[in-house]
Amino acid sequence: MIETHKRSILKAITWRILAAIITTSIAFLFTRETALSIGIGFFDTLIKLFGYYLHERAWNRTSFGKA
C-alpha cells in the first residue's frame, strides 16, 4: 500500500510536535532560557519537518521491506 501525500504530511506534523516539545525541553535544561529554548525548538521543527516529509516520500518509492 502506498501512502498518500496527505497521510505523510499529517505523520510529519504530529511527529514534529512531539519532537519539538522534546527539543525545547532539552534546550531549556541546558540554557535555562525560555525564549532561546522556544526559538531552538521552532527552527529545529521547521527544518526537520521538511526533511522528514522528503525522507518519507523517498522511502515510499522503494519496494524494500514491503510484503
Wavefront OBJ file of the C-alpha trace (Angstrom):
o trace
v 0.000 0.000 0.000
v 1.324 3.455 -0.903
v 0.744 6.330 1.492
v -0.946 9.461 0.254
v 0.759 12.841 0.455
v -1.892 13.895 2.993
v -1.032 10.976 5.304
v 2.706 11.669 5.025
v 2.130 15.342 5.879
v -0.047 14.509 8.903
v 2.505 11.980 10.189
v 5.279 14.538 9.800
v 3.312 17.229 11.652
v 2.315 15.037 14.599
v 5.829 13.659 14.987
v 7.375 17.143 14.824
v 5.029 18.421 17.556
v 6.270 15.712 19.897
v 9.883 16.165 18.809
v 9.640 19.970 19.255
v 8.470 19.509 22.826
v 11.423 17.193 23.489
v 13.957 19.513 21.794
v 12.622 22.600 23.585
v 12.736 20.808 26.924
v 16.321 19.673 26.408
v 17.373 23.154 25.270
v 15.763 24.614 28.397
v 17.580 22.140 30.640
v 20.896 23.311 29.172
v 20.223 27.055 28.834
v 17.552 27.831 31.447
v 16.347 30.483 28.961
v 12.737 30.155 27.854
v 12.870 32.359 24.737
v 16.063 30.758 23.453
v 14.702 27.266 24.079
v 11.477 28.029 22.209
v 13.469 29.500 19.311
v 15.645 26.405 19.097
v 12.570 24.153 19.158
v 10.811 26.253 16.499
v 13.670 26.353 13.987
v 14.532 22.719 14.589
v 10.913 21.848 13.775
v 10.808 23.857 10.552
v 13.965 22.284 9.187
v 13.212 18.724 10.239
v 9.534 18.792 9.198
v 10.560 19.385 5.593
v 13.359 16.811 5.826
v 11.062 14.162 7.287
v 8.480 14.644 4.547
v 11.121 14.236 1.816
v 12.521 11.165 3.593
v 9.080 9.528 3.816
v 8.335 10.198 0.162
v 11.699 8.768 -0.917
v 11.131 5.565 1.093
v 7.648 5.284 -0.350
v 9.202 4.946 -3.830
v 11.154 1.820 -2.962
v 9.810 -1.680 -2.545
v 12.447 -2.614 0.069
v 10.777 -4.244 3.082
v 7.260 -4.265 1.631
v 5.369 -7.520 1.568
l 1 2 3 4 5 6 7 8 9 10 11 12 13 14 15 16 17 18 19 20 21 22 23 24 25 26 27 28 29 30 31 32 33 34 35 36 37 38 39 40 41 42 43 44 45 46 47 48 49 50 51 52 53 54 55 56 57 58 59 60 61 62 63 64 65 66 67
